[in-house]
Amino acid sequence: MAVNFRSVLPALACISTLGLAAIVSAEVPAPTANRPFLARDAKEAMDFLDTWARITSGEEYFKGATYVGSEGCKGSGCHDQQIQEWRTTWHSKILTTPSAETVKGNFNNTVIPFQNVRAVAKGHDADLAKLQNIPVKFDVRTENSNGKFFFVIVDPRDTGSPKQGQKYEVALVVGGKWQQTYHVRPVGSDGSPGDFYFPAPIRWSLNPNPSAGQPTGAWEIGNFQPENWVWFDNSELAIPRKPDELPVARFAEAKCMGCHTTGFDFVPPDPPPANQHWKMQGAGEMAVGCERCHGPGSKHVELAKQKEAEGSKLDPDRDPPLIIHGLKDLSLDQQNQVCGQCHARLGGKALPILAFPDVLDHKHFLPGDSNLTERARIWSYIFPPTTTPGNPPSTTVGQGFDNFWPDGRGKKSRTQWQDHVGGPHGWKAGASCMTCHAFHGDAVSKEPQQQSKLRQPAKELCESCHSQSGTTKQPNREMYAGGPSLASSQHADQGVECVDCHMGAVGQRMTATTAGKAAFDVSFHGMWIAYSGNPPATLSDARGNCEVCHTDQRIMTNGTKPPPKTAMELLDYVRKIQQETKAVITKIQNRAGTNKSKDSKTILQLNNAQANLNTILMDGSMGVHNSRVTPNGTVSPQGGIADCLRLANIWVELACRQPAANCTGAIFNPIRGQVAEPSPPVCLTPAN
């Protein structure tokens, strides 16, 4: 069971929200001549919200517009630089033709074993959920010849050496950053080349360690849907399906292609029998192109050419752009939904065969649309419900069971949208995916932020908002980093950054590979901290954020190796700090509450005391950002936490020395002799 520490005290939500109230009144950054409206950092990205909701519906805004392709956006000095930046991103390279340069997997006669595959008996594809109870196993062998790449579903009945089976040629390569998958184009029953793509059962997991001597990666052995490629027979063998026997419901046009392409029309069978394919028609682009985020650009390009013929250029302050700028034109929900249409686990709502939002009149969800939840079944831990033969739909465990932890956090890749909109950045802070991520400028040209397409390096990005001078007005940076006379956090000393804890890798892109068990390598985009009561030994156990370092023994950026701790030890560590911090705050407040003096000086002193305690509360971690648990088990406040408590205590005790104060109650830390009033009066006060 996971323990949720999203909010330690109810007051924190109000404090944080008030700190963000200035967002909508901020001045929009002035455009530059060559990069109009390019937000340099998270603050500028949020400042654009002052101009939000210029477009209320993508469907209406782009009515009559068609797709021109990313190449149509360059030329005449228009968007050449942006196109070049886009080409460096995986959006542009999500689908490529197979070659020695693009194929990362080992196709040199490697055998990939699949075990415990629960395939269906021949002729029972109508309900793939009704799988056999007796598991089967089979092998897939990779091959390459004359610059082409193949895999063979090995037939266990073959007596040759090596055994032969059903052979497929790789037609498309999918991705290659974290993992790489492949599509084939199965031939028809007459042996003619197929018109449709089918995702291969093999996936290559790339090794994130590029050091010399390290393996480049390994083949996954638990997925991708190996049951689609074989029949179960009565002799408990896995018999390779013929190409024309692959299940129609699993072809890529209604699944993968909805997110990996731009500009195609997705056309359902008419009439729609179960044995007919969805079609992908039109002059689309086999990539996540410019128009996937900015909308179909024919009208924009036409106007630009008209202006060029007249000897001028489009002026974004004067001419209708006829295209969408995500930050400047869209509301928070619209911004998130542009990304969420693909970076989320979902399926079609009216058209459940689709693995992407419903198509309306053959058309995709468009930038500016805000009806994602009306066009898609949003997955969660319990939805959509699963069924088992002979039983009603489950009300406790859903299809999302393998993709989400019981507390709602993503367990797999492609859950960023669910994580974000369910976290405080999404529902409270007024931040969207585009606030932190970009696909132009520094986000694609500068290290280290380009790896995750961040507007700034991760530490700088977090601190630009989460500081006393930032958008939130919370002293997170100051409390964690310490100062000239204040100790920094124990975690900061070890090289731990905000994202290491708040975006801990609690999800997995892959199942086990030939190299070993699956790694946790998917960052959590909800930002709140969860602590597990048990180690994640099974799929149903929750994984806590702290386990990323202390259980997995992940080496920090400065070479430090975290001390090993169990899930319960980690939970006890945090609880001990928070409970002790809360107890000390309560003790100081209780003593202040017994002060009976009503003179103005006493009131000022007590207000100063509370201001120091409020600094701790506004930080939100209740001491975790800068406290330590000593070897003997006692809590030792450090840095900013210690200074805030020290000053609060001094102000309360000075107030208790006033005439008629008559304070009672326990003293946190007695002070003796003459004590000057602290200056500055409040901890972590920025220097002038």
C-alpha positions as CSV (number, residue, x, y, z in Angstrom):
1,M,0.0,0.0,0.0
2,A,1.4,3.4,-0.9
3,V,1.2,6.3,1.5
4,N,0.3,9.6,-0.2
5,F,2.0,12.7,1.2
6,R,0.7,15.1,-1.4
7,S,-0.4,17.5,1.3
8,V,0.9,17.5,4.8
9,L,-1.3,20.4,6.1
10,P,-4.5,21.7,4.5
11,A,-3.2,25.2,4.7
12,L,-0.4,24.5,2.2
13,A,-2.8,24.3,-0.7
14,C,-4.0,27.9,0.0
15,I,-0.4,29.1,0.5
16,S,0.7,27.7,-2.8
17,T,-2.3,28.9,-4.7
18,L,-1.9,32.4,-3.4
19,G,1.7,32.4,-4.5
20,L,0.6,31.6,-8.0
21,A,-2.0,34.3,-8.3
22,A,0.3,36.6,-10.2
23,I,0.6,34.3,-13.2
24,V,-2.2,35.6,-15.3
25,S,-1.2,39.3,-14.9
26,A,2.4,38.8,-16.0
27,E,3.7,40.6,-19.1
28,V,4.0,38.5,-22.2
29,P,7.6,38.3,-23.4
30,A,8.3,40.5,-26.4
31,P,9.1,38.5,-29.6
32,T,12.4,38.7,-31.3
33,A,12.9,39.1,-35.0
34,N,14.0,35.6,-35.7
35,R,12.2,33.7,-32.9
36,P,8.8,35.1,-32.3
37,F,7.2,33.9,-29.0
38,L,9.9,31.4,-28.1
39,A,9.7,31.0,-24.3
40,R,13.2,30.9,-22.9
41,D,12.3,29.3,-19.6
42,A,9.4,28.0,-17.5
43,K,8.4,31.5,-16.2
44,E,8.1,32.9,-19.7
45,A,6.1,29.9,-20.8
46,M,3.6,30.5,-18.0
47,D,3.5,34.3,-18.7
48,F,1.9,33.5,-22.1
49,L,-1.2,32.4,-20.2
50,D,-2.3,36.1,-20.2
51,T,-3.2,35.6,-23.9
52,W,-4.8,32.2,-23.5
53,A,-7.9,30.8,-25.3
54,R,-7.6,32.7,-28.6
55,I,-8.8,29.5,-30.2
56,T,-11.8,27.7,-28.8
57,S,-11.9,24.7,-31.1
58,G,-9.3,23.2,-33.4
59,E,-12.0,21.6,-35.5
60,E,-13.6,25.0,-36.2
61,Y,-10.3,26.9,-36.5
62,F,-8.8,24.6,-39.1
63,K,-12.0,24.0,-41.1
64,G,-11.0,23.8,-44.7
65,A,-7.3,23.5,-44.0
66,T,-5.2,20.6,-45.2
67,Y,-1.8,19.2,-44.3
68,V,1.3,20.2,-46.2
69,G,3.9,18.1,-44.4
70,S,6.8,19.4,-42.3
71,E,8.9,20.0,-45.4
72,G,6.2,22.5,-46.5
73,C,7.0,24.7,-43.5
74,K,10.5,25.6,-44.6
75,G,11.8,27.8,-47.4
76,S,11.8,31.5,-48.1
77,G,13.4,32.1,-44.7
78,C,10.3,31.0,-42.8
79,H,10.8,28.2,-40.4
80,D,14.1,26.6,-41.6
81,Q,15.7,26.8,-38.1
82,Q,12.6,25.3,-36.5
83,I,12.6,22.4,-39.0
84,Q,16.3,21.8,-38.4
85,E,15.6,21.6,-34.6
86,W,12.6,19.3,-35.1
87,R,14.8,16.9,-37.1
88,T,17.0,16.4,-34.1
89,T,14.0,15.2,-32.0
90,W,12.5,11.7,-31.8
91,H,9.2,13.1,-33.0
92,S,10.8,13.4,-36.5
93,K,12.4,9.9,-36.2
94,I,9.6,7.9,-34.7
95,L,9.1,5.9,-37.9
96,T,12.0,5.2,-40.3
97,T,12.9,2.8,-43.0
98,P,15.1,-0.1,-41.9
99,S,18.8,0.3,-42.5
100,A,22.1,-0.4,-40.8
101,E,21.9,3.1,-39.3
102,T,18.3,3.0,-38.0
103,V,18.0,-0.6,-36.8
104,K,19.4,-0.9,-33.2
105,G,18.4,-4.4,-32.4
106,N,20.6,-7.5,-32.9
107,F,19.4,-9.2,-36.1
108,N,22.4,-11.5,-36.3
109,N,20.8,-14.9,-35.9
110,T,19.7,-14.2,-32.3
111,V,17.1,-16.4,-30.7
112,I,14.5,-14.7,-28.5
113,P,12.6,-17.1,-26.3
114,F,8.9,-16.5,-25.3
115,Q,7.4,-18.6,-22.5
116,N,4.1,-18.8,-20.7
117,V,2.3,-17.4,-23.8
118,R,-1.5,-18.0,-23.6
119,A,-2.5,-18.1,-27.2
120,V,-6.0,-18.9,-28.6
121,A,-7.0,-21.9,-30.6
122,K,-7.2,-21.5,-34.3
123,G,-10.3,-19.7,-35.4
124,H,-11.0,-18.0,-32.1
125,D,-9.7,-14.5,-32.8
126,A,-13.2,-13.0,-32.2
127,D,-12.4,-12.8,-28.5
128,L,-8.7,-12.5,-27.9
129,A,-9.4,-12.1,-24.2
130,K,-10.4,-15.8,-24.0
131,L,-6.9,-17.2,-23.9
132,Q,-6.0,-20.7,-23.2
133,N,-5.2,-21.7,-19.6
134,I,-2.3,-23.8,-20.7
135,P,0.7,-21.7,-21.5
136,V,2.9,-22.4,-24.6
137,K,6.3,-21.4,-25.6
138,F,8.1,-20.6,-28.8
139,D,11.2,-19.0,-30.2
140,V,11.7,-16.0,-32.6
141,R,15.0,-15.9,-34.5
142,T,16.3,-12.7,-36.1
143,E,18.2,-12.7,-39.4
144,N,19.6,-10.1,-41.9
145,S,20.5,-10.4,-45.5
146,N,21.5,-7.9,-48.2
147,G,20.6,-4.9,-46.0
148,K,17.2,-6.3,-45.1
149,F,16.1,-7.4,-41.6
150,F,13.9,-10.4,-40.8
151,F,12.5,-12.5,-38.0
152,V,11.2,-16.0,-38.0
153,I,8.4,-17.4,-35.8
154,V,10.0,-20.8,-35.3
155,D,7.8,-23.8,-36.0
156,P,8.4,-26.4,-33.2
157,R,7.3,-29.2,-35.6
158,D,10.2,-28.4,-38.1
159,T,13.0,-31.0,-38.1
160,G,15.6,-28.9,-39.8
161,S,18.6,-27.2,-38.2
162,P,18.0,-24.5,-37.6
163,K,14.3,-24.9,-37.4
164,Q,12.3,-22.9,-39.9
165,G,8.9,-21.3,-39.5
166,Q,7.0,-18.2,-40.7
167,K,9.4,-15.5,-41.9
168,Y,8.6,-11.7,-41.9
169,E,10.6,-8.8,-43.2
170,V,10.9,-5.6,-41.2
171,A,9.1,-2.8,-43.1
172,L,9.3,0.0,-40.5
173,V,11.5,0.9,-37.5
174,V,9.7,2.5,-34.6
175,G,11.7,4.7,-32.3
176,G,15.1,4.0,-30.9
177,K,15.7,6.3,-27.9
178,W,14.7,4.0,-25.0
179,Q,13.4,1.0,-27.0
180,Q,12.8,0.1,-30.6
181,T,10.0,-1.9,-32.1
182,Y,9.3,-2.9,-35.7
183,H,6.4,-3.2,-38.1
184,V,5.9,-5.8,-40.9
185,R,3.6,-5.7,-43.9
186,P,2.1,-9.3,-43.9
187,V,1.5,-10.7,-47.4
188,G,-2.1,-11.7,-48.3
189,S,-3.4,-15.2,-48.8
190,D,-2.4,-14.9,-52.5
191,G,1.1,-14.0,-51.6
192,S,0.9,-10.4,-52.7
193,P,2.5,-7.6,-50.6
194,G,0.2,-6.4,-47.8
195,D,-1.2,-2.9,-47.6
196,F,-1.3,-2.8,-43.8
197,Y,1.3,-2.7,-41.0
198,F,1.4,-5.1,-38.0
199,P,3.6,-4.6,-34.9
200,A,6.3,-7.3,-34.5
201,P,6.4,-9.4,-31.3
202,I,10.1,-8.4,-30.7
203,R,11.2,-5.2,-28.9
204,W,14.8,-4.1,-28.4
205,S,15.6,-2.4,-25.1
206,L,18.5,0.1,-25.5
207,N,21.1,0.2,-22.8
208,P,21.1,3.8,-21.3
209,N,24.8,3.3,-20.5
210,P,26.8,4.2,-23.7
211,S,30.2,3.5,-22.2
212,A,32.7,1.5,-24.2
213,G,32.4,-2.2,-23.6
214,Q,28.8,-2.0,-22.6
215,P,26.2,-4.0,-24.5
216,T,24.0,-1.8,-26.8
217,G,20.8,-3.4,-25.5
218,A,18.8,-6.6,-25.2
219,W,15.7,-8.3,-26.6
220,E,12.5,-8.2,-24.5
221,I,11.2,-11.7,-23.7
222,G,7.8,-11.0,-22.2
223,N,6.1,-8.8,-24.7
224,F,5.0,-7.4,-27.3
225,Q,1.8,-9.4,-27.6
226,P,3.4,-12.7,-28.6
227,E,0.0,-14.4,-28.5
228,N,-0.9,-12.7,-31.8
229,W,1.7,-14.7,-33.7
230,V,0.9,-18.3,-32.8
231,W,-2.0,-20.7,-32.5
232,F,-2.5,-23.1,-29.5
233,D,-3.1,-26.7,-30.6
234,N,-4.2,-29.7,-28.6
235,S,-0.6,-31.0,-28.3
236,E,0.3,-27.8,-26.4
237,L,2.5,-26.5,-29.1
238,A,2.7,-22.9,-30.4
239,I,2.1,-23.1,-34.1
240,P,3.1,-20.1,-36.2
241,R,0.2,-18.3,-37.8
242,K,0.3,-17.6,-41.5
243,P,0.5,-13.9,-42.5
244,D,-3.2,-13.8,-43.5
245,E,-4.1,-15.3,-40.1
246,L,-2.8,-12.4,-38.0
247,P,-5.7,-10.9,-35.9
248,V,-7.2,-7.9,-37.8
249,A,-8.0,-6.1,-34.5
250,R,-4.2,-5.8,-33.8
251,F,-3.1,-4.2,-37.0
252,A,-1.2,-0.9,-36.6
253,E,-3.5,1.4,-38.5
254,A,-6.1,1.3,-35.7
255,K,-3.4,1.2,-33.0
256,C,0.1,2.6,-33.3
257,M,-0.3,4.8,-36.4
258,G,-2.8,7.1,-34.7
259,C,0.0,8.7,-32.7
260,H,3.1,8.0,-34.8
261,T,1.9,9.8,-38.0
262,T,0.6,13.2,-39.0
263,G,-2.1,14.2,-41.5
264,F,-3.6,10.8,-42.5
265,D,-7.3,10.2,-42.7
266,F,-8.2,7.1,-40.6
267,V,-11.1,5.4,-42.4
268,P,-13.1,2.6,-40.8
269,P,-14.3,-0.5,-42.8
270,D,-17.6,0.3,-44.6
271,P,-19.5,-1.8,-43.8
272,P,-17.4,-2.7,-40.7
273,P,-17.1,-6.5,-40.5
274,A,-14.6,-7.9,-38.0
275,N,-12.4,-9.2,-40.7
276,Q,-11.8,-5.9,-42.5
277,H,-9.1,-3.3,-41.8
278,W,-9.1,0.3,-40.9
279,K,-7.3,2.3,-43.6
280,M,-4.8,5.1,-43.4
281,Q,-5.4,7.4,-46.4
282,G,-4.2,10.7,-47.8
283,A,-0.9,12.5,-48.1
284,G,0.2,12.1,-44.5
285,E,3.6,12.1,-42.9
286,M,5.2,9.1,-41.3
287,A,6.4,11.1,-38.3
288,V,5.1,13.3,-35.5
289,G,5.4,16.4,-37.7
290,C,5.0,20.1,-37.2
291,E,1.3,20.0,-37.9
292,R,0.6,17.5,-35.2
293,C,1.2,20.3,-32.6
294,H,0.6,23.4,-34.7
295,G,-2.4,22.1,-36.9
296,P,-2.8,21.6,-40.6
297,G,-0.9,24.4,-42.3
298,S,-2.2,24.9,-45.9
299,K,-3.9,28.2,-45.2
300,H,-0.9,29.5,-43.3
301,V,1.5,28.5,-46.1
302,E,-0.8,30.0,-48.8
303,L,-1.0,33.3,-47.0
304,A,2.8,33.3,-46.5
305,K,3.3,32.7,-50.2
306,Q,0.9,35.5,-51.0
307,K,2.8,37.9,-48.7
308,E,6.1,36.8,-50.3
309,A,4.7,37.6,-53.8
310,E,3.8,41.0,-52.5
311,G,7.4,41.5,-51.3
312,S,6.6,41.2,-47.5
313,K,6.3,38.6,-44.8
314,L,3.7,37.4,-42.4
315,D,3.5,39.7,-39.4
316,P,2.2,37.8,-36.3
317,D,1.0,41.0,-34.8
318,R,-1.0,42.1,-37.8
319,D,-1.8,39.1,-40.0
320,P,-4.0,36.1,-39.0
321,P,-1.5,33.3,-38.4
322,L,-3.9,30.5,-39.4
323,I,-1.7,28.2,-37.3
324,I,-1.5,27.5,-33.6
325,H,1.2,28.6,-31.2
326,G,0.7,26.3,-28.2
327,L,1.7,28.7,-25.5
328,K,0.2,31.8,-26.9
329,D,-3.1,30.5,-28.3
330,L,-4.3,27.7,-26.1
331,S,-5.7,27.3,-22.6
332,L,-4.0,25.1,-20.0
333,D,-6.4,22.2,-20.9
334,Q,-5.8,22.6,-24.6
335,Q,-2.1,22.7,-24.1
336,N,-2.2,19.5,-22.0
337,Q,-4.5,17.8,-24.4
338,V,-2.3,18.4,-27.5
339,C,0.3,16.2,-25.7
340,G,-2.2,14.0,-23.9
341,Q,-3.8,12.6,-27.1
342,C,-0.7,10.4,-27.4
343,H,1.3,10.7,-24.1
344,A,-1.5,8.9,-22.2
345,R,-3.0,5.4,-21.9
346,L,-6.3,5.6,-23.6
347,G,-8.5,4.2,-26.4
348,G,-11.3,5.4,-28.6
349,K,-14.6,6.0,-26.8
350,A,-17.2,5.5,-29.5
351,L,-14.7,3.4,-31.4
352,P,-13.0,1.1,-28.8
353,I,-10.9,-0.7,-31.4
354,L,-8.8,2.5,-31.7
355,A,-5.7,3.0,-29.4
356,F,-6.1,6.8,-29.9
357,P,-9.0,9.3,-29.6
358,D,-12.0,8.8,-31.8
359,V,-11.8,10.1,-35.3
360,L,-14.6,12.4,-36.4
361,D,-15.4,12.4,-40.1
362,H,-12.1,10.5,-40.6
363,K,-10.2,13.4,-38.9
364,H,-7.8,13.3,-35.9
365,F,-8.0,15.2,-32.7
366,L,-6.6,18.7,-33.6
367,P,-4.5,21.3,-31.6
368,G,-7.1,23.6,-30.0
369,D,-9.7,20.9,-29.4
370,S,-10.6,20.4,-25.8
371,N,-12.8,17.3,-26.0
372,L,-10.2,14.6,-25.4
373,T,-12.1,13.0,-22.5
374,E,-15.2,13.0,-24.8
375,R,-13.3,11.2,-27.6
376,A,-11.3,8.8,-25.5
377,R,-11.6,6.2,-22.8
378,I,-9.0,7.4,-20.3
379,W,-7.3,4.4,-18.6
380,S,-6.7,4.1,-14.9
381,Y,-6.0,1.3,-12.4
382,I,-9.6,0.2,-12.5
383,F,-10.7,1.3,-16.0
384,P,-11.5,-0.1,-18.4
385,P,-12.7,-3.2,-16.5
386,T,-11.5,-6.6,-17.6
387,T,-13.6,-9.7,-18.1
388,T,-12.8,-13.3,-17.8
389,P,-14.7,-16.2,-19.4
390,G,-17.9,-16.9,-17.6
391,N,-17.6,-14.0,-15.2
392,P,-19.1,-10.5,-15.2
393,P,-16.8,-7.4,-15.7
394,S,-14.4,-6.9,-12.8
395,T,-15.2,-3.8,-10.6
396,T,-11.9,-3.8,-8.8
397,V,-9.1,-4.5,-11.4
398,G,-9.2,-3.0,-14.8
399,Q,-7.2,-3.2,-18.1
400,G,-5.0,-0.5,-16.6
401,F,-3.9,-2.9,-13.9
402,D,-0.6,-3.5,-15.7
403,N,-0.2,0.2,-16.4
404,F,-1.0,2.0,-13.2
405,W,-0.2,1.5,-9.5
406,P,-3.2,1.3,-7.1
407,D,-2.7,4.9,-6.1
408,G,-3.0,6.1,-9.7
409,R,0.6,6.7,-10.6
410,G,1.8,5.4,-13.9
411,K,3.5,2.0,-13.9
412,K,4.4,2.0,-17.6
413,S,5.4,4.5,-20.2
414,R,2.8,6.7,-21.9
415,T,1.1,7.7,-18.7
416,Q,2.5,11.2,-18.5
417,W,-0.9,12.9,-19.1
418,Q,-2.7,11.0,-16.4
419,D,0.2,11.7,-14.0
420,H,0.4,15.4,-14.8
421,V,-3.3,16.3,-14.7
422,G,-3.6,14.3,-11.5
423,G,-0.7,16.1,-9.8
424,P,-0.4,19.6,-8.3
425,H,1.3,21.1,-11.3
426,G,-1.8,20.2,-13.4
427,W,-4.7,20.9,-11.0
428,K,-3.3,23.7,-8.9
429,A,-0.1,25.3,-10.2
430,G,-1.3,26.4,-13.7
431,A,1.5,24.6,-15.5
432,S,1.1,22.5,-18.6
433,C,3.4,20.0,-20.4
434,M,4.5,23.0,-22.6
435,T,5.6,24.9,-19.5
436,C,8.6,22.7,-19.0
437,H,9.0,21.0,-22.4
438,A,9.7,22.5,-25.9
439,F,10.8,21.2,-29.3
440,H,12.7,24.3,-30.4
441,G,15.5,26.5,-29.0
442,D,17.6,25.5,-26.1
443,A,15.4,22.5,-25.4
444,V,16.9,20.8,-28.4
445,S,20.3,22.5,-28.8
446,K,21.8,22.6,-25.3
447,E,22.9,20.0,-22.9
448,P,21.8,18.8,-20.5
449,Q,18.1,19.8,-21.0
450,Q,17.9,18.5,-24.6
451,Q,17.7,14.8,-23.5
452,S,14.2,15.5,-22.1
453,K,13.5,18.5,-24.3
454,L,13.4,20.9,-21.3
455,R,13.4,24.7,-21.6
456,Q,16.1,24.8,-18.9
457,P,18.4,22.3,-17.1
458,A,16.2,20.4,-14.6
459,K,17.5,21.9,-11.4
460,E,17.4,25.5,-12.8
461,L,13.9,24.9,-14.2
462,C,12.5,23.7,-10.9
463,E,14.1,26.4,-8.9
464,S,12.9,29.2,-11.3
465,C,9.4,28.6,-9.9
466,H,10.0,26.9,-6.5
467,S,11.9,29.7,-4.7
468,Q,11.0,32.8,-2.7
469,S,11.5,34.9,-5.8
470,G,9.9,32.5,-8.2
471,T,6.3,32.0,-9.3
472,T,5.3,29.9,-6.2
473,K,7.0,32.2,-3.6
474,Q,7.8,29.1,-1.7
475,P,11.3,28.8,-0.1
476,N,12.0,25.3,-1.5
477,R,15.3,26.2,-3.2
478,E,16.5,28.2,-0.1
479,M,15.5,25.5,2.3
480,Y,17.1,22.7,0.3
481,A,20.3,24.5,-0.8
482,G,21.1,26.3,2.4
483,G,23.2,29.5,2.2
484,P,26.5,31.2,3.3
485,S,25.8,30.5,7.0
486,L,23.3,27.7,6.7
487,A,23.9,24.0,6.0
488,S,22.5,22.6,2.8
489,S,20.4,19.5,2.8
490,Q,22.0,16.1,3.3
491,H,20.4,15.1,0.0
492,A,21.8,18.2,-1.8
493,D,25.2,17.3,-0.5
494,Q,24.9,13.9,-2.2
495,G,24.0,15.4,-5.5
496,V,20.3,14.7,-5.3
497,E,18.2,17.1,-7.4
498,C,14.4,17.9,-7.2
499,V,13.5,15.5,-10.1
500,D,15.4,12.6,-8.4
501,C,12.7,12.5,-5.7
502,H,9.7,14.2,-7.2
503,M,10.0,12.5,-10.5
504,G,11.4,9.2,-9.4
505,A,11.3,6.4,-11.9
506,V,8.4,4.3,-10.7
507,G,7.4,2.9,-14.1
508,Q,8.9,0.5,-16.6
509,R,9.0,0.8,-20.4
510,M,9.7,-2.9,-20.9
511,T,9.2,-6.3,-19.3
512,A,12.2,-8.6,-18.6
513,T,14.8,-8.9,-21.3
514,T,17.4,-11.5,-22.2
515,A,19.8,-9.4,-20.0
516,G,17.7,-9.7,-16.9
517,K,14.7,-8.2,-15.1
518,A,13.1,-5.0,-16.3
519,A,14.5,-1.7,-15.1
520,F,12.4,1.1,-13.6
521,D,13.1,3.9,-16.1
522,V,9.9,5.9,-16.5
523,S,9.8,9.2,-14.6
524,F,6.7,10.1,-12.7
525,H,5.1,13.3,-14.0
526,G,2.7,13.8,-11.1
527,M,5.5,15.3,-8.9
528,W,4.0,14.3,-5.5
529,I,5.9,11.9,-3.3
530,A,4.5,8.4,-2.4
531,Y,6.1,6.0,0.0
532,S,5.6,2.2,-0.3
533,G,4.7,0.1,2.6
534,N,6.1,-3.0,0.9
535,P,8.8,-3.5,-1.7
536,P,7.4,-3.9,-5.3
537,A,7.8,-7.7,-5.5
538,T,4.7,-8.1,-7.7
539,L,2.7,-6.0,-10.1
540,S,0.1,-5.1,-7.5
541,D,2.6,-3.7,-5.0
542,A,3.1,0.1,-5.0
543,R,6.6,1.5,-5.7
544,G,7.7,4.5,-3.6
545,N,9.7,7.4,-5.1
546,C,12.5,6.9,-2.6
547,E,13.1,3.3,-3.8
548,V,14.5,4.6,-7.1
549,C,17.8,5.4,-5.3
550,H,17.8,3.5,-2.0
551,T,16.4,0.2,-3.2
552,D,17.8,0.2,-6.8
553,Q,21.1,1.6,-5.5
554,R,21.2,4.2,-8.3
555,I,24.5,6.2,-8.4
556,M,24.0,9.9,-8.2
557,T,25.5,12.4,-10.6
558,N,28.4,13.2,-8.3
559,G,29.2,9.5,-7.9
560,T,27.6,9.0,-4.5
561,K,25.9,5.7,-3.8
562,P,22.8,6.0,-1.6
563,P,22.7,3.9,1.5
564,P,20.5,0.9,1.1
565,K,17.1,1.1,2.8
566,T,13.9,-1.0,2.7
567,A,10.6,0.6,1.9
568,M,9.6,0.6,5.5
569,E,12.8,2.1,6.7
570,L,12.3,4.9,4.1
571,L,8.8,5.5,5.3
572,D,9.9,5.6,8.9
573,Y,12.7,8.0,8.1
574,V,10.3,10.5,6.5
575,R,7.5,10.1,9.1
576,K,10.0,10.6,11.9
577,I,11.2,13.9,10.4
578,Q,7.7,15.2,9.6
579,Q,6.2,14.2,13.0
580,E,9.1,15.8,14.9
581,T,8.9,19.0,12.9
582,K,5.2,19.2,13.4
583,A,5.6,18.5,17.1
584,V,8.1,21.4,17.5
585,I,6.0,23.8,15.5
586,T,3.0,22.9,17.7
587,K,5.0,23.3,20.9
588,I,6.2,26.8,19.9
589,Q,2.6,27.8,18.7
590,N,1.1,26.5,21.9
591,R,3.4,28.5,24.1
592,A,2.8,31.6,22.0
593,G,-0.9,31.1,22.4
594,T,-0.7,31.4,26.2
595,N,0.8,34.9,26.0
596,K,-1.8,37.3,27.6
597,S,-0.1,40.6,26.7
598,K,-2.0,42.7,24.2
599,D,0.5,45.5,23.6
600,S,1.7,46.2,20.1
601,K,5.2,45.1,20.7
602,T,4.2,41.7,21.9
603,I,1.8,41.3,18.9
604,L,4.7,42.2,16.5
605,Q,7.0,39.7,18.2
606,L,4.5,36.9,18.0
607,N,3.8,37.8,14.4
608,N,7.5,37.5,13.7
609,A,7.5,34.1,15.4
610,Q,4.6,32.9,13.2
611,A,6.3,34.3,10.1
612,N,9.2,32.0,10.7
613,L,7.0,29.0,11.3
614,N,5.0,29.9,8.1
615,T,8.3,29.7,6.2
616,I,8.6,26.1,7.2
617,L,4.9,25.4,6.3
618,M,5.3,27.2,2.9
619,D,8.2,24.9,2.1
620,G,5.7,22.1,2.3
621,S,8.1,19.2,3.1
622,M,7.6,19.5,6.9
623,G,11.3,19.3,7.5
624,V,12.3,16.7,4.9
625,H,14.0,19.2,2.7
626,N,16.6,19.9,5.3
627,S,16.6,17.6,8.4
628,R,18.5,14.5,9.2
629,V,17.9,11.5,11.3
630,T,21.0,10.8,13.4
631,P,22.4,7.2,13.8
632,N,20.8,7.0,17.3
633,G,17.4,7.8,15.7
634,T,16.8,11.4,16.7
635,V,15.8,14.1,14.3
636,S,18.3,16.9,13.7
637,P,16.9,20.0,11.9
638,Q,19.5,21.5,9.6
639,G,20.1,24.7,7.7
640,G,16.9,26.7,7.0
641,I,14.7,24.5,9.1
642,A,16.9,24.9,12.1
643,D,17.2,28.6,11.6
644,C,13.4,29.1,11.2
645,L,12.8,27.2,14.4
646,R,15.5,29.1,16.3
647,L,14.1,32.5,15.3
648,A,10.5,31.5,16.0
649,N,11.5,30.3,19.4
650,I,13.5,33.5,20.2
651,W,10.6,35.7,19.2
652,V,8.1,33.8,21.3
653,E,10.4,33.9,24.3
654,L,11.0,37.7,23.9
655,A,7.3,38.1,23.7
656,C,6.9,36.1,26.9
657,R,9.2,38.5,28.7
658,Q,6.8,41.4,28.1
659,P,4.8,42.6,31.1
660,A,1.6,40.8,31.7
661,A,2.6,38.0,29.3
662,N,2.4,35.3,31.9
663,C,3.3,32.5,29.4
664,T,2.8,28.9,30.4
665,G,3.5,25.7,28.6
666,A,6.6,23.8,27.5
667,I,9.5,25.8,26.1
668,F,11.1,24.5,23.0
669,N,14.5,25.9,23.7
670,P,15.1,28.1,26.8
671,I,17.0,31.4,26.3
672,R,18.9,33.1,29.1
673,G,20.2,36.6,29.6
674,Q,19.8,39.5,27.3
675,V,18.9,38.6,23.7
676,A,18.8,41.2,21.0
677,E,15.9,41.1,18.6
678,P,16.9,39.1,15.5
679,S,17.7,41.0,12.3
680,P,16.5,40.1,9.8
681,P,13.5,39.0,11.8
682,V,12.5,36.1,9.5
683,C,14.6,33.2,8.4
684,L,15.8,32.8,4.8
685,T,15.2,36.5,4.1
686,P,16.8,37.3,0.8
687,A,19.8,39.6,1.0
688,N,19.1,43.2,-0.3
